[in-house]
Amino acid sequence: MNASNDMQTPKALRWRGRESREYTRWPCAESTLFSANQQLYDGKFKDMSVGGTFIQARGRFQLGQPVIVAGVLARDGTEQKRIGKIVRIEKAGIAIQFTDAPGMAARR
């Protein structure tokens, strides 16, 4: 194995070119509202896990920026609010790592 295969990233490990994540992701296409930098944004979930989500959205975002995400954030279809931070920015959207405890999410 080479050094790149042993590289550890937040919440993910690389092993022979594949990612091994702490939480299983599932695809979704629900709409969401989220706040960042005291502004409200519309977006669409691309995928989700207990530990975070990727939201397709446009805007001016910064790494580490705190966010509050609202929408269907659980596999059982319940609406929740979760607190997180931006951990990756792409042209298509932002990756958010939830920073609140999964069992402590505020339900509406």
Beta strands, then each sheet from edge to edge (+ up, - down):
strand 1: 8-9
strand 2: 12-15
strand 3: 18-21
strand 4: 26-27
strand 5: 31-36
strand 6: 39-49
strand 7: 52-56
strand 8: 66-72
strand 9: 79-90
strand 10: 93-98
strand 11: 106-107
sheet 1: 1+ 2- 3+
sheet 2: 4+ 6- 5+ 8- 9+ 10- 7+
sheet 3: 4+ 6- 5+ 8- 9+ 11-
end
